[in-house]
Amino acid sequence: MLVVMLVGFAGLVLPGLPGLPVMWLAALVWVLLDGGGALRWASFALITLLTVVGTAAALWWSGRGAARAGAPWWVLLVGLAGMIIGFFAIPVLGVLVGGVAAVWLAELVRLRHPGRAWETTWATIIGYGVGTGVQLAAGVALLLVWLTAVLVS
């Protein structure tokens, strides 16, 4: 389970890999395979809370950056498509390059002004960064809860 937890943890900083859900699933399998018990189920409940709050907060912050700059929801979808295409075009770094380029191009088409398009793109980058930071904090807390429960039980 530790390997799956670490793969999930890597997914917190590598776009395209659902980090918190992978970690949550590893914790669920751990509880079920180890026979449960009050401490394990209580730990799993806390892990579930961290997963839900961390995921929701990350999505909210990511969208908030673009929305505050005036970008419509479809621009975020274009950015997501750019991240996916970038992932296959340029492994690892392509996710970031593709996402940023796609948001900027979508905003350039929408606003018809390179400077204003970059302002929105920058706000989206900041929102994504804060969202990633929130997920990372939730992932660290989740990992600590799980490791503590493993060592204690």
C-alpha angles and dihedrals in degrees: 000000000000091000091052090047090052092047088052090047090053087053089064090071100025109074115226097040114093097229104180095042091050090050091047091051091050090052091050092051089047092053093046097044095045093053099254119250130181097278093048094048091046089050090048091051090054090046089052091051091049091049095050095043094043094049095044093046092048092051091046094050093045092053094040093062093056095040093052089054090051100254115150121233093257090064089063090051090052088050090051090051089049090052091053094047091045091052091061096037097049113015115235100345092049090075091064096038093047094047095048093044092049094050092047093048092047091050091045090055091045099043101026091215122100095207095051090044089055091049090057091043091051091050088051091050091051092049091049090049093051090047090051090049091052091050091048092052091049090048093052090049091047092050092049092050091049095046091048091051091048092050095044098044 
